[in-house]
Amino acid sequence: MPQTPKKSTAKGTAKREVPAPRDRAGNGGETHQLPVGDEVMTTAQGAPLSDGQNSLRAGDRGPTLLEDFALRDKIFHFDHERIPERVVHARGVGAHGYLETLEAIPELTRAALFQEKGTRTEAFVRFSTVAGNLGSADLARDVRGFAVKLYTSEGNWDLVGNNIPVFFIQDATKFPDLVHSVKEEQDRGWPQAASAHDTFWDFISLMPEATHMVMWTMSDRAIPRSLRFMEGFGVHSFRLVNAAGESRFVKFHWKPRQGMQSVLWDEAVKINGADPDFHRRDLHAAITKGDLPQWDLGIQVFDDAFADQFDFDILDPTKLIPEEILPVRVIARLTMDRVVDNIFAETEQVAFCTQNIVPGIDFSNDPLLQGRNFSYLDTQLSRLGSTNFTHIPVNAPRCPVAHFQRDGHMQTMPQTGRANYEPNSFTGADRGPRADPDSGFVSAPVPESGDKRRIRAESFADHYSQANQFWRSQTPVEQEHIVGGFAFELGKCEIEGIRTRMLANLVNVDPDLATRVATKLGMDLPEASESAVPPRHDLPESPALSILKSTPQTFAGRKIGVVVTDGTPTESLAGLRKAAEAAGATVELIGPTAGGVQLGRRKVPVDHAIAGAPSVLFDAVALLPSADGAAELAKRKCAKDFVADAFGHQKFVAHSSDAQPLLTAAGVEADGGVFDLGDRSADEFVDACTALRFWERDVQP
């Protein structure tokens, strides 16, 4: 019988006139019973069904399709009517929010949340690393999961993506191999949350399709400064389906409103030591103080004719469509406005499934996506212990739910009425729900044909051209970071043959890249490995692939660490705080000890003691000690390291004239990124900080 949690507040679902109850026969003589009133049959996720009598097939006599989420939802629950840490993405942080539709797109999709401008849809977002366990550090070099659960008026829609638009593999059957290779090695139990070891690179070097992805993971994209400052992607090609049944391909993008920013590898290493919870702490602090993280939801929409223009296959998850060729169209905005009340009940128990879509959204034949649709549902049973995981509040749809799935572990919604099957001949409250061909989910009518075979499409065979495009789209600074990433990780491989094989693959990407990595490794450059398709090195550069070419020109949401001591001039501190707050940045005070500092007649608390707050925790630093305070700090290694690291990490540094002994002790010589506040204003310093780094400072690692 109908199970109705709290009503959704989302707009965009019009009241429709429901026909009188009637039965009708299908093509095979099966009985279809239409709904009465609002009792529309749904999946356990709340998605309305159009047909409860037939599974999805390739043709009327063809095989049943793996993507039939309604069939799997129903059978999955039935199989378990009698009655643990995530394998990947274990390390995560979540928050609540909402998605506001900025542009109605009924011409593209019938999805209720996109029918009216201003529609607000409740959301839950979980960010995560991939390789580490629940207790691993935040700043691992890794892909970041970017999973969004939208509680729409027509069921839950889970957009389960990453902060990188492509993936390592092309077929889901390789996912267990990928994860086994990157997790800690089974004969020794290390390393934790790191890909810098033999088994990972052994696998990658033998899987040319992974080359594009490792270009991204060796770049700054894999070590974001904050979860608030990274992009998100749906990765796969999906479909949008409008009310007329017309479908188009779509790729989903999340664009951070405060721009992108990453850290340097040396910073990541030190942050993990100083604050292994750096990302989750940053997200919690931003939301609780009202600096709400926001992303624009954008789409790239295209048809088959557009897709056919490319040399690559748009069903290949190791490929992307450059934004310069197909611009991203912003249609909605995601705002995270509330932290969780209980980590276990919400962040740990939230269950994302790529199969969770709503009418107006559909799948493509991307083989990785098809396999994910199969895998995720079973994962929830393993983790949460019951087919009734949708009864957990964070997973419960916010719209009416009605189906004949019964009993099982953790059943919390009493089911009334006599019938627990359909078709049935009962009436009234005993009758139960019916599938509705008008409002229910209907798959896009895409023709399919061909022999059933285990084979990879030839259109998936170019593994190096887009990797080269990514490389050439980076700035020289970013290219050097990529070279350093490869050199560090491959340098951790004990088996020389693995390093040689990977270098041979990199020759196909770009000979200069391979040469620079080989030089750092002290190895001879091998011949290029055999390539299934000759790689192209003439694809146009895509500035959108570079973080530094997309610098936000804002310091909002960032943090300045200000070193103060007894006797720090209050007017200097006030001026800097005012300039920072005007830019939307935060000032945190760092004292010689945690007990605070004496400023005039007041004892002022500090946020950190300098021994426990290295400069890697801040986006820029200011040194405002008194003359006596600077002399004392200049004797302390932690203070000298604070200044030297800030300078070495190419951050903007402001200082008073009294701070000179500390600068001298740290070996810092002023350049264009070092501001003497006796000569230049605090406003000038904060304005310069919008560049985020003073990249002109050439500091060799």
C-alpha positions in Angstrom: 0.0 0.0 0.0 1.1 3.6 -0.4 3.8 4.7 2.0 4.0 8.4 2.3 7.0 10.2 4.0 6.8 13.9 4.4 5.6 15.8 1.3 8.2 17.3 -1.1 8.2 21.1 -1.3 9.6 21.0 -4.8 7.7 22.8 -7.5 7.1 21.7 -11.0 4.7 18.8 -10.7 1.3 19.7 -12.1 -1.9 18.1 -10.8 -3.3 15.9 -13.6 -6.7 14.4 -14.2 -6.6 10.7 -13.6 -8.9 8.5 -15.8 -11.4 6.2 -14.2 -10.0 2.8 -13.3 -9.9 0.3 -16.1 -8.0 -2.8 -17.2 -6.5 -3.4 -20.5 -4.6 -6.2 -22.2 -1.0 -5.9 -23.4 0.5 -7.3 -26.6 0.8 -10.7 -25.0 -2.6 -10.7 -23.4 -1.2 -9.7 -20.0 -3.4 -7.6 -17.7 -2.4 -3.9 -17.2 -4.4 -2.1 -14.5 -4.4 1.7 -14.6 -4.2 3.7 -11.4 -7.0 5.2 -9.4 -6.5 8.6 -7.9 -2.9 9.2 -7.0 -1.9 5.6 -6.2 0.8 5.4 -8.8 3.2 2.4 -8.5 6.8 3.5 -7.9 10.1 1.9 -7.3 11.5 1.9 -3.7 13.2 5.1 -4.6 9.9 6.7 -5.5 10.3 6.8 -9.3 6.9 6.2 -10.9 6.5 3.2 -13.1 4.8 3.0 -16.5 4.6 -0.8 -16.8 4.6 -3.4 -14.0 4.1 -6.4 -16.2 7.1 -6.4 -18.5 10.9 -6.1 -18.1 13.0 -4.0 -20.5 14.1 -5.8 -23.6 16.2 -5.2 -26.7 13.2 -5.6 -29.1 10.0 -7.4 -28.2 11.7 -10.8 -28.4 15.2 -9.7 -27.5 17.3 -10.2 -24.3 16.4 -8.5 -21.0 18.6 -5.4 -20.6 20.9 -5.0 -17.6 19.9 -1.4 -17.2 16.3 -2.3 -16.2 16.4 -0.7 -12.8 12.7 -1.4 -12.1 13.2 -5.2 -12.6 16.3 -5.3 -10.5 14.7 -3.2 -7.8 11.8 -5.6 -7.6 13.8 -8.8 -7.8 16.5 -7.5 -5.5 13.9 -6.9 -2.8 12.1 -10.2 -3.3 15.4 -12.1 -3.1 16.0 -10.8 0.4 12.5 -10.7 1.8 13.5 -13.5 4.3 15.4 -12.4 6.7 30.6 -2.2 6.6 33.0 0.3 5.5 32.7 1.2 1.8 35.3 -0.7 -0.2 36.0 2.6 -2.1 35.0 6.1 -1.2 35.2 5.2 2.5 36.7 8.5 3.6 33.9 11.0 3.1 32.2 14.1 4.4 28.6 15.1 3.7 26.3 18.1 4.0 22.7 19.0 3.2 21.6 21.7 0.8 19.3 22.4 -2.2 19.4 22.7 -5.9 17.6 25.7 -7.4 16.6 25.6 -11.0 17.8 28.8 -12.8 16.5 27.9 -16.2 13.5 25.7 -17.1 14.3 23.2 -19.9 11.1 21.3 -20.7 12.1 21.2 -24.3 15.0 18.9 -23.2 13.6 16.9 -20.3 10.3 16.1 -18.6 12.1 15.9 -15.2 9.9 17.7 -12.8 12.7 19.7 -11.1 13.6 21.4 -14.4 10.1 22.4 -15.5 9.9 25.8 -13.7 12.6 28.4 -12.9 12.9 28.8 -9.1 12.1 25.1 -8.2 14.0 24.1 -5.2 14.9 20.5 -4.6 16.3 19.2 -1.4 19.9 17.7 -1.8 22.5 15.7 0.1 26.1 15.8 -1.1 29.0 13.5 -0.1 32.6 14.2 -1.1 35.2 11.5 -0.7 38.6 10.1 -1.6 38.6 6.8 -3.4 41.6 4.6 -2.3 41.9 5.2 1.5 40.0 3.7 4.4 37.7 5.6 6.8 40.7 6.8 8.9 42.9 7.9 6.1 44.0 11.5 5.6 42.1 14.1 3.5 45.0 15.3 1.3 45.9 12.0 -0.5 46.7 12.3 -4.2 43.4 10.8 -5.4 40.2 11.2 -7.3 37.5 12.9 -5.2 34.0 11.5 -5.3 31.3 14.1 -5.9 28.0 12.4 -5.2 24.7 14.3 -5.1 21.3 12.9 -4.0 18.4 15.0 -5.2 15.1 14.3 -3.5 12.8 15.3 -6.4 9.0 15.2 -6.4 9.3 12.1 -8.7 11.8 10.1 -6.7 15.5 10.3 -5.8 18.0 11.2 -8.5 21.6 10.3 -7.6 24.2 11.9 -9.7 27.3 9.9 -8.6 30.3 11.5 -10.1 33.9 12.6 -9.5 36.0 15.8 -9.6 37.6 14.5 -12.8 35.5 14.2 -16.0 37.0 10.9 -17.2 37.8 7.5 -15.6 40.5 4.9 -15.6 38.6 2.1 -17.3 36.1 1.7 -20.1 34.3 -1.4 -18.9 32.8 -2.1 -15.5 34.3 -5.6 -15.4 37.7 -4.0 -14.8 36.6 -2.1 -11.7 37.5 -4.8 -9.2 40.9 -5.1 -10.8 41.5 -1.3 -10.7 40.5 -1.1 -7.0 42.5 -4.2 -6.0 45.6 -2.7 -7.7 45.3 0.7 -6.0 44.4 -0.4 -2.5 47.1 -1.5 -0.1 49.0 -4.5 -1.4 47.6 -7.7 0.1 50.9 -9.3 1.1 52.1 -6.3 3.2 49.0 -4.1 3.9 50.5 -0.8 2.6 50.5 1.9 1.3 47.3 3.4 2.6 45.4 6.0 0.5 48.2 6.2 -2.1 48.7 5.0 -5.6 52.5 5.3 -5.4 53.3 1.6 -5.4 54.0 -1.3 -7.7 50.6 -3.0 -8.1 48.8 0.2 -9.2 51.3 1.2 -11.8 51.7 -2.4 -13.0 48.0 -2.4 -13.7 47.9 1.1 -15.2 51.0 0.4 -17.5 49.2 -2.6 -18.9 45.9 -0.7 -19.4 46.6 2.0 -22.0 43.0 3.2 -21.6 43.9 4.5 -18.2 46.5 6.9 -19.5 44.2 9.9 -19.9 43.0 9.5 -16.4 46.4 9.3 -14.8 47.4 12.5 -16.5 44.6 14.1 -14.4 45.5 12.3 -11.2 49.1 13.3 -11.5 48.0 16.9 -12.0 46.9 19.4 -9.4 43.3 18.2 -9.8 44.0 15.3 -7.5 45.1 17.5 -4.5 42.4 20.2 -4.2 42.9 23.0 -1.7 39.3 22.6 -0.6 36.3 20.5 -1.5 34.6 23.8 -2.1 37.2 24.8 -4.8 36.9 21.8 -7.1 34.7 20.9 -10.1 32.5 17.9 -10.3 31.4 15.8 -13.3 28.8 13.1 -14.0 31.6 11.4 -16.0 29.3 9.4 -18.3 27.1 10.4 -21.2 23.4 10.2 -20.0 20.2 11.1 -21.9 17.7 13.8 -21.4 14.1 12.8 -22.5 11.3 15.3 -23.0 7.6 14.8 -22.8 7.4 13.8 -26.5 9.9 11.0 -25.9 12.7 12.8 -27.8 16.1 12.2 -26.3 19.5 13.8 -26.5 22.8 13.0 -24.9 23.9 15.0 -21.9 27.0 15.4 -19.8 26.7 17.0 -16.3 29.1 19.5 -14.8 29.4 21.1 -11.4 31.2 24.5 -11.5 32.4 25.9 -8.2 31.2 29.5 -7.7 34.4 30.4 -5.8 36.7 29.0 -8.5 39.2 26.1 -8.5 42.3 25.9 -6.4 44.7 23.2 -5.5 47.7 22.8 -3.2 51.3 21.9 -4.0 52.4 18.3 -3.3 54.8 19.4 -0.6 51.9 21.2 1.0 49.7 18.2 0.8 52.3 16.1 2.6 52.6 18.6 5.4 48.9 19.3 5.7 48.3 15.5 6.2 50.7 15.7 9.1 49.4 18.9 10.6 45.6 18.3 10.0 44.5 15.1 8.4 40.9 16.3 8.6 41.7 19.5 6.7 39.1 19.1 4.0 36.2 18.1 6.3 37.1 20.8 8.8 37.2 23.4 6.0 33.8 22.4 4.7 32.2 22.3 8.2 33.7 25.7 9.1 32.5 27.4 5.8 28.9 26.2 6.2 28.6 27.0 9.9 29.9 30.5 9.5 27.6 31.2 6.6 30.1 31.1 3.7 27.9 28.6 1.9 29.6 26.5 -0.8 27.9 26.8 -4.2 28.2 25.1 -7.6 26.5 25.8 -10.8 25.0 22.7 -12.5 25.8 22.9 -16.2 25.0 20.6 -19.1 26.5 19.7 -22.4 23.6 18.6 -24.6 24.2 17.0 -28.0 22.6 14.6 -30.5 23.9 11.6 -32.4 24.9 13.7 -35.4 27.1 15.9 -33.2 28.6 12.8 -31.5 29.4 11.3 -34.9 31.7 14.2 -35.7 34.4 13.0 -33.2 37.1 10.4 -33.7 36.3 9.1 -30.3 33.1 7.5 -29.0 31.0 9.5 -26.6 30.1 6.3 -24.8 33.7 5.9 -23.8 34.1 7.2 -20.2 37.9 7.8 -20.7 37.0 10.7 -23.1 35.5 14.2 -22.7 34.0 16.8 -25.0 36.1 20.0 -24.6 34.0 23.0 -23.4 35.4 25.1 -26.3 33.7 22.8 -28.7 30.5 22.4 -26.7 30.0 25.1 -24.1 28.5 24.2 -20.7 25.0 25.6 -20.3 24.2 26.5 -16.6 20.7 25.4 -15.6 20.7 25.2 -11.8 22.7 26.1 -8.7 23.6 23.8 -5.8 24.0 25.3 -2.3 25.2 23.5 0.7 23.6 25.1 3.8 23.5 22.6 6.6 26.1 20.3 8.2 25.0 16.8 9.3 23.7 16.2 12.8 25.2 12.7 13.0 28.0 11.4 10.8 27.0 7.8 11.0 23.3 8.3 10.4 23.8 10.5 7.4 27.2 10.6 5.9 27.9 6.9 6.5 24.5 5.5 5.8 23.7 7.6 2.7 23.4 5.1 -0.2 24.1 6.4 -3.7 23.1 4.4 -6.7 23.7 5.4 -10.3 20.6 3.6 -11.2 18.5 6.1 -9.3 17.1 8.3 -12.0 13.7 10.0 -12.6 11.4 10.4 -15.5 13.2 12.7 -18.0 16.7 11.3 -17.2 17.9 8.1 -18.9 21.1 6.1 -19.4 23.4 5.8 -22.4 25.1 2.5 -23.4 28.3 3.5 -21.7 29.5 0.1 -20.6 31.0 1.5 -17.3 27.8 3.2 -16.5 25.8 0.0 -17.3 27.9 -2.0 -14.9 27.7 0.6 -12.2 24.0 0.4 -12.4 24.2 -3.3 -11.6 26.8 -3.0 -8.9 25.7 -0.2 -6.6 22.4 -1.6 -5.5 24.0 -4.9 -4.3 26.6 -2.8 -2.5 23.9 -1.2 -0.3 22.7 -4.6 0.9 26.2 -5.5 1.9 26.8 -2.3 3.7 23.4 -1.5 5.2 22.2 -5.0 5.8 18.7 -4.8 4.3 16.8 -4.2 1.1 14.9 -1.6 3.1 17.8 0.9 3.2 15.4 3.5 1.6 13.7 3.7 5.0 16.8 5.3 6.5 15.9 9.0 6.6 18.9 10.2 4.5 17.9 7.7 1.8 14.1 8.1 2.0 12.4 9.7 -1.0 10.5 12.9 -0.1 7.6 12.0 -2.4 4.9 9.3 -2.1 6.2 5.7 -2.4 3.9 2.8 -3.3 4.8 -0.7 -4.3 4.3 -4.4 -3.4 7.8 -5.0 -2.0 7.3 -6.6 1.4 8.9 -7.3 4.7 12.6 -8.0 5.0 15.1 -6.7 7.5 14.5 -3.2 8.9 10.9 -2.9 7.6 9.8 0.4 9.3 6.7 1.3 7.3 3.6 -0.8 8.2 2.0 -2.0 5.0 -1.8 -2.3 5.1 -4.4 -3.7 2.7 -4.9 -7.3 1.5 -3.1 -7.5 -1.8 0.6 -7.7 -2.0 0.8 -8.6 -5.7 -0.5 -7.3 -9.0 -2.6 -7.7 -11.0 -5.3 -8.3 -8.4 -9.0 -7.9 -8.4 -9.5 -6.1 -5.1 -10.9 -2.6 -4.8 -10.5 0.4 -2.5 -7.8 0.3 0.1 -7.1 -3.4 -0.5 -6.2 -2.8 -4.2 -2.8 -1.2 -3.9 -0.9 0.9 -6.6 -0.9 0.5 -10.3 1.8 1.4 -12.9 0.9 4.5 -14.9 2.0 4.6 -18.6 1.3 8.4 -18.7 3.3 9.7 -15.7 5.6 6.7 -15.1 9.2 6.3 -16.1 9.6 5.3 -19.8 13.0 4.5 -21.3 14.1 6.5 -24.3 13.0 4.5 -27.4 16.6 4.0 -28.7 16.9 1.2 -31.4 19.5 -1.5 -30.6 20.8 -4.3 -32.7 23.7 -6.6 -33.1 25.1 -9.9 -32.1 25.7 -10.7 -28.4 29.4 -10.7 -27.9 32.1 -9.9 -25.4 34.0 -7.3 -27.4 35.3 -3.7 -27.0 34.2 -1.3 -29.7 37.0 -0.1 -32.1 35.8 3.4 -31.5 37.2 3.1 -27.9 40.7 2.4 -29.1 42.4 5.8 -29.0 44.0 6.0 -25.6 46.6 8.8 -26.0 45.2 11.7 -28.1 43.1 13.3 -25.4 45.9 12.7 -22.8 48.1 14.8 -25.1 45.4 17.4 -25.4 45.2 17.6 -21.6 49.1 18.0 -21.3 49.3 20.8 -23.9 46.4 22.6 -22.3 48.3 23.1 -19.0 50.4 26.0 -18.1 54.2 25.4 -17.7 53.7 25.5 -13.9 51.0 22.8 -14.1 53.1 20.7 -16.5 56.0 20.7 -14.1 53.6 19.5 -11.3 52.5 16.7 -13.6 56.1 15.7 -14.3 56.8 15.8 -10.5 53.7 13.7 -9.8 54.8 10.9 -12.2 58.4 11.0 -11.0 57.4 10.7 -7.4 54.9 7.9 -7.9 56.9 5.9 -10.4 59.9 6.4 -8.2 58.1 4.4 -5.5 57.9 1.4 -7.7 60.4 -1.2 -6.8 60.2 -3.1 -10.1 62.1 -1.3 -12.8 60.1 -3.0 -15.6 56.9 -1.3 -14.5 58.6 2.2 -14.7 59.9 1.4 -18.1 56.6 0.2 -19.4 54.8 3.3 -18.1 57.5 5.6 -19.7 56.9 3.9 -23.0 53.2 4.7 -22.7 54.0 8.3 -21.9 56.1 8.6 -25.1 52.8 8.1 -26.9 51.2 10.9 -24.9 54.1 13.4 -25.5 57.8 12.8 -25.9 58.8 15.9 -23.9 56.7 14.7 -21.0 58.2 11.3 -21.1 61.7 12.7 -21.4 61.3 14.9 -18.4 59.9 12.1 -16.2 62.7 9.8 -17.3 65.3 12.4 -16.4 63.8 12.8 -12.9 63.9 9.0 -12.5 67.4 8.8 -13.9 66.3 6.3 -16.6 66.8 6.0 -20.3 63.8 6.8 -22.4 62.4 3.6 -24.0 60.7 3.4 -27.4 57.0 4.2 -27.5 54.7 1.3 -26.7 52.5 -0.1 -29.4 49.4 1.9 -29.8 46.1 0.5 -31.2 45.4 3.8 -32.9 48.2 6.3 -33.8 47.9 9.1 -31.3 47.1 12.6 -32.5 49.1 15.5 -31.2 47.1 18.2 -33.0 43.9 18.4 -31.1 43.2 22.0 -30.2 44.2 23.1 -26.7 41.4 23.4 -24.2 42.0 26.2 -21.6 39.0 24.8 -19.5 41.2 21.8 -18.7 43.7 24.0 -16.8 43.1 25.2 -13.3 45.5 28.2 -13.6 43.9 29.4 -16.8 40.6 29.5 -14.9 41.9 31.3 -11.8 38.8 32.8 -10.1 40.2 36.3 -9.5 38.6 36.2 -6.0 40.0 35.6 -2.6 36.5 34.9 -1.2 36.4 31.8 1.0 40.1 31.8 1.5 42.1 32.2 4.7 45.0 34.5 5.8 47.2 33.3 8.7 48.4 36.3 10.7 51.3 35.9 13.1 50.9 38.2 16.1 52.8 38.6 19.4 52.6 40.7 22.5 52.7 44.3 21.3 51.5 43.8 17.8 50.1 47.2 16.5 46.3 47.0 16.8 45.8 49.4 13.9 47.8 47.2 11.5 45.9 44.1 12.5 42.5 46.0 12.2 43.4 47.3 8.8 44.3 43.8 7.5 41.2 42.2 9.0 39.0 44.9 7.4 40.6 44.3 3.9 40.3 40.6 4.2 36.6 40.7 5.3 35.8 43.1 2.5 37.2 40.4 0.1 35.2 37.6 1.7 38.3 36.1 3.3 38.9 34.9 6.8 41.7 36.0 9.2 43.0 33.6 11.8 45.5 34.7 14.4 48.7 32.7 15.2 50.5 33.4 18.4 53.7 32.2 20.0 51.5 30.1 22.4 47.9 29.1 22.5 47.3 31.4 25.5 46.8 34.5 23.4 48.7 37.8 23.1 48.7 41.1 24.9 47.6 43.9 22.6 47.6 47.2 24.4 45.5 46.7 27.6 43.7 43.6 26.3 44.5 40.0 26.3 43.4 38.8 22.8 42.8 35.1 22.1 44.5 33.5 19.1 43.3 30.7 16.9 46.5 28.7 16.8 49.9 28.3 18.5 52.6 28.7 15.8 54.0 25.3 16.7 50.8 23.6 15.6 49.8 25.8 12.7 52.2 25.6 9.8 51.6 28.0 6.9 50.4 25.2 4.7 47.0 25.6 6.4 46.6 29.1 5.0 46.2 30.6 1.5 48.3 33.7 2.4 50.2 34.8 5.5 50.9 38.1 7.2 53.7 38.7 9.8 52.7 41.4 12.3 54.9 40.7 15.3 56.3 43.5 17.5 60.0 44.0 17.3 60.7 42.0 20.5 58.2 39.4 19.3 60.0 39.0 15.9 63.4 38.6 17.6 62.0 35.8 19.8 60.3 34.1 16.9 63.4 34.2 14.8 65.0 31.8 17.3 62.3 29.2 16.9 62.4 26.6 14.1 58.7 26.3 13.8 58.4 30.1 13.2 61.2 30.0 10.6 59.6 27.0 8.9 56.3 28.9 8.9 57.8 31.8 6.9 60.1 29.7 4.7 57.4 27.3 3.7 55.0 30.1 2.9 57.6 31.7 0.6 58.6 28.4 -0.9 55.0 27.5 -1.6 54.7 30.7 -3.6 52.2 32.3 -1.4 51.7 36.0 -1.0 53.4 37.3 2.2 52.7 40.6 4.0 54.8 41.9 6.8 55.4 44.9 9.0 58.9 46.5 9.3 59.3 44.9 12.7 59.1 41.4 11.2 62.3 41.8 9.2 64.4 39.7 11.7 62.0 36.8 11.2 62.2 37.1 7.4 66.0 37.2 7.5 66.1 34.1 9.8 63.9 32.2 7.4 66.1 33.1 4.4 63.4 35.1 2.6 64.4 37.9 0.2 61.6 40.2 -0.9 60.1 39.8 -4.3 56.9 41.0 -6.0 54.8 38.6 -3.9 56.2 40.0 -0.6 54.4 43.1 0.7 55.9 45.5 3.2 52.8 47.0 4.9 54.9 50.1 5.7 55.0 50.9 2.0 51.9 49.3 0.7 48.4 49.0 2.0 46.5 46.0 3.3 44.0 46.4 0.5 46.8 46.1 -2.1 48.0 42.9 -0.5 44.6 41.3 -0.4 43.9 42.4 -3.9 47.1 40.7 -5.1 46.0 37.5 -3.2 43.2 37.0 -5.7 45.9 35.4 -8.0 46.2 32.8 -5.1 49.9 32.2 -5.8 52.9 34.3 -6.9 53.9 31.8 -9.5 56.7 34.0 -10.8 58.7 33.0 -7.7 60.9 30.1 -9.0 61.6 27.9 -6.0 63.1 24.6 -7.0 61.9 21.6 -5.0 
